[in-house]
Amino acid sequence: MQRLFIEKTGDALSSEAEAPGYGLFSGLGGILANKIIKKQSGGLWVRGTFKADGEWFSFDPGIASILYYDNTEKVQFHISEVRQIRLDSGIIKDIVVIEHTRGEFKFSCFGASELATTLQSYLRYVQSFNNLYPTR
């Protein structure tokens, strides 16, 4: 199997991101809207780019997300930390859920089903390869 390289634009669920209290949701209404949305979803959906490059998975928030949201940050984890990859149904786009040793990473995009299938196959390949040649 070839080295995996995927770059996909979409939205990642961030429990740390905070929307500012201006614009459509300003003042107390903005604070309440943020709390309700974060409680219901587990965070806010932040636009950016998901990358799977070899054995590393990462998500970089886009410049618009960085400028709009507070507390947006890059997410990165190694494939050895991944426990399971599954596909959840979304309203418009499906969601790829990657369970890893530090929690869950959720990424919503068009073509999520194909992305999840590719990542699952690659995970199985890496895990089987590591079982053949364990490190000491």
C-alpha positions as CSV (number, residue, x, y, z in Angstrom):
1,M,0.0,0.0,0.0
2,Q,1.2,3.5,-0.9
3,R,1.9,6.1,1.7
4,L,-1.3,7.9,2.6
5,F,-1.8,11.6,1.6
6,I,-5.1,13.2,1.9
7,E,-6.0,16.9,2.1
8,K,-9.6,17.8,2.6
9,T,-11.5,21.0,3.4
10,G,-14.3,20.8,5.9
11,D,-15.3,21.5,9.5
12,A,-13.9,20.1,12.7
13,L,-15.7,20.1,16.0
14,S,-13.7,22.2,18.5
15,S,-14.7,22.2,22.2
16,E,-12.2,25.0,22.8
17,A,-13.4,27.5,20.1
18,E,-15.4,30.5,21.2
19,A,-17.5,32.7,18.9
20,P,-17.3,36.4,19.5
21,G,-20.2,38.2,21.0
22,Y,-21.0,40.5,18.1
23,G,-22.8,40.4,14.7
24,L,-25.9,38.2,14.5
25,F,-25.4,37.0,18.1
26,S,-24.3,40.0,20.1
27,G,-24.2,40.7,23.9
28,L,-26.0,38.4,26.3
29,G,-27.8,36.7,23.3
30,G,-24.4,35.8,21.8
31,I,-23.1,34.3,25.1
32,L,-26.3,32.3,25.5
33,A,-26.3,31.2,21.8
34,N,-22.6,30.0,22.2
35,K,-23.4,28.1,25.3
36,I,-26.5,26.4,23.9
37,I,-24.7,25.5,20.6
38,K,-21.6,24.2,22.4
39,K,-23.7,22.2,24.9
40,Q,-25.8,20.7,22.1
41,S,-23.0,19.8,19.7
42,G,-20.1,19.4,22.1
43,G,-18.3,22.4,20.6
44,L,-18.4,24.8,17.6
45,W,-17.7,23.7,14.0
46,V,-14.5,25.4,12.8
47,R,-13.7,25.5,9.0
48,G,-10.2,24.3,8.0
49,T,-8.2,21.6,6.3
50,F,-7.8,18.0,7.5
51,K,-4.6,16.2,6.4
52,A,-3.6,12.6,6.6
53,D,0.1,12.5,5.7
54,G,1.8,9.2,6.2
55,E,1.2,8.3,9.8
56,W,0.1,11.8,11.0
57,F,-3.4,13.2,11.0
58,S,-3.8,16.9,11.5
59,F,-6.4,19.7,11.2
60,D,-5.4,23.3,10.6
61,P,-8.1,26.0,11.1
62,G,-8.5,28.2,8.1
63,I,-7.6,31.9,8.2
64,A,-11.3,33.0,8.4
65,S,-11.9,30.7,11.4
66,I,-8.7,32.0,13.1
67,L,-9.9,35.6,12.6
68,Y,-13.5,34.9,13.7
69,Y,-13.2,32.4,16.6
70,D,-11.2,32.6,19.7
71,N,-9.1,29.6,20.9
72,T,-8.8,27.9,17.6
73,E,-5.7,25.7,17.4
74,K,-4.1,23.0,15.2
75,V,-4.9,19.4,16.1
76,Q,-2.4,16.7,15.4
77,F,-2.1,13.1,16.4
78,H,-0.2,10.0,15.3
79,I,-1.9,7.0,13.7
80,S,-0.6,4.8,16.6
81,E,-2.9,6.9,18.9
82,V,-6.0,6.0,16.8
83,R,-8.3,3.4,18.3
84,Q,-11.2,3.4,15.8
85,I,-12.6,5.4,12.8
86,R,-16.3,5.5,12.1
87,L,-18.8,7.4,10.1
88,D,-21.7,9.3,11.8
89,S,-24.7,10.8,10.0
90,G,-24.9,14.5,9.8
91,I,-27.7,16.8,8.7
92,I,-26.1,17.9,5.4
93,K,-22.7,16.3,5.5
94,D,-21.6,13.1,7.2
95,I,-19.0,13.1,10.0
96,V,-15.8,11.2,10.2
97,V,-15.1,10.3,13.9
98,I,-11.6,9.4,14.9
99,E,-11.3,8.0,18.4
100,H,-7.8,8.2,19.7
101,T,-6.0,8.0,23.0
102,R,-6.6,11.7,23.9
103,G,-10.3,11.7,22.9
104,E,-12.3,12.1,19.8
105,F,-11.8,14.1,16.6
106,K,-14.9,14.9,14.5
107,F,-14.6,16.1,10.9
108,S,-17.5,17.0,8.7
109,C,-17.1,17.2,4.9
110,F,-18.5,16.3,1.6
111,G,-17.3,12.8,0.7
112,A,-17.0,11.8,4.3
113,S,-18.0,8.2,3.6
114,E,-15.1,7.7,1.2
115,L,-12.7,9.5,3.6
116,A,-13.7,7.3,6.5
117,T,-13.3,4.1,4.3
118,T,-9.9,5.2,3.1
119,L,-8.7,6.0,6.7
120,Q,-10.1,2.7,8.1
121,S,-8.3,0.7,5.4
122,Y,-5.0,2.5,6.1
123,L,-5.4,2.1,9.8
124,R,-6.0,-1.7,9.4
125,Y,-2.9,-1.8,7.1
126,V,-0.7,0.0,9.6
127,Q,-1.9,-2.0,12.5
128,S,-1.3,-5.3,10.6
129,F,2.1,-4.2,9.6
130,N,3.0,-3.3,13.2
131,N,1.7,-6.7,14.4
132,L,4.1,-8.4,12.0
133,Y,7.1,-6.2,13.0
134,P,6.5,-5.1,16.6
135,T,9.0,-2.6,18.1
136,R,10.7,-3.5,21.3
